[in-house]
Amino acid sequence: MSLYKKLAAIPAAPDPDKARPLSLDERLIVQFQPQTPLDNIEAQEFRQVVMKALQQLKPDELRVMELRYQFKKSPGQVAKQLGLTPEQLKRKERSALRKLRKHLAAYGGEP
């Protein structure tokens, strides 16, 4: 289960006698508690799925994704570094995202 789904699943007010609901920060802190062996297995499985999805990308698409999302570069910086026009970069990024979504949706059981 993804982190945002886990956060959403944690009730905002676990104890009806409490005067105030848990804040998002408090719900996030819960995520740093020790994980179960099943959580570790799910995380490892998801990492493998993501790696397999990334391997489906063309080398230039993978480089765009790496620069944009791992190194947090702006589209302008990436386009300049790779010698692409902004339109070319946008097409490559959109194509890569489409491929990743398709692969990850198949893993998640979504249509």
C-alpha positions in Angstrom: 0.0 0.0 0.0 1.4 3.4 -0.9 2.3 5.9 1.7 -0.5 8.3 0.8 -3.0 5.5 0.9 -1.7 4.5 4.3 -2.0 8.1 5.5 -5.5 8.3 4.3 -6.4 5.0 6.0 -5.2 6.2 9.4 -8.3 7.7 11.1 -8.0 11.4 11.9 -9.5 10.8 15.4 -8.6 7.3 16.6 -10.1 7.9 20.0 -13.6 9.4 20.1 -12.9 10.7 23.6 -10.0 12.9 22.3 -10.9 16.5 21.9 -9.0 17.1 18.7 -8.3 15.0 15.6 -4.8 13.9 14.6 -3.1 16.3 12.3 -1.5 15.2 9.0 1.9 15.5 10.7 0.9 13.2 13.5 -0.4 10.7 11.0 2.9 10.9 9.1 4.9 10.2 12.2 3.0 7.0 12.6 4.6 5.9 9.3 8.0 6.0 11.0 7.1 3.3 13.5 8.6 -0.1 12.9 7.3 -1.8 9.9 6.0 -5.4 9.8 7.8 -8.0 7.7 4.8 -7.8 5.2 5.4 -4.1 4.8 9.0 -4.7 4.0 8.1 -7.4 1.4 5.5 -5.1 -0.2 8.1 -2.3 -0.4 10.6 -4.6 -2.0 8.1 -5.9 -4.5 7.1 -2.3 -5.4 10.7 -1.3 -5.9 11.1 -4.2 -8.3 8.0 -3.2 -10.2 9.2 0.4 -10.5 12.7 -0.8 -11.7 11.1 -3.0 -14.3 8.9 -0.2 -15.5 11.9 2.1 -15.8 13.7 -0.5 -17.9 10.8 -0.2 -20.4 11.8 3.4 -21.2 14.1 4.4 -24.0 17.5 5.7 -22.9 16.6 9.3 -23.7 13.2 9.0 -21.9 15.0 7.5 -18.9 17.5 10.4 -18.8 14.7 13.0 -19.0 12.9 11.3 -16.1 16.1 11.1 -14.1 16.9 14.7 -14.5 13.4 15.9 -13.9 12.4 13.8 -10.9 15.5 12.5 -9.3 17.6 15.6 -9.7 14.6 18.0 -9.5 15.7 20.0 -12.5 13.3 22.4 -14.2 12.1 21.6 -17.8 14.2 24.5 -19.1 17.3 23.2 -17.4 16.7 19.7 -18.7 16.0 20.9 -22.2 19.2 23.0 -22.3 21.3 20.2 -20.8 20.0 17.6 -23.3 20.0 20.0 -26.3 16.3 19.7 -26.8 13.6 22.2 -27.5 11.0 22.6 -24.8 8.4 20.9 -27.1 10.7 17.9 -27.6 11.3 17.6 -23.9 7.6 17.8 -23.2 6.9 15.0 -25.7 9.6 12.7 -24.3 8.5 13.3 -20.7 4.8 12.7 -21.6 5.7 9.5 -23.4 7.8 8.3 -20.5 5.1 9.1 -18.0 2.5 7.3 -20.1 4.6 4.2 -20.3 5.3 4.2 -16.5 1.6 4.7 -15.7 0.6 1.9 -17.9 3.1 -0.5 -16.4 2.4 0.5 -12.8 -1.4 0.4 -13.4 -1.0 -3.2 -14.5 0.7 -3.9 -11.2 -1.9 -2.1 -9.1 -4.8 -3.9 -10.8 -6.2 -0.7 -12.2 -7.7 -0.6 -15.8 
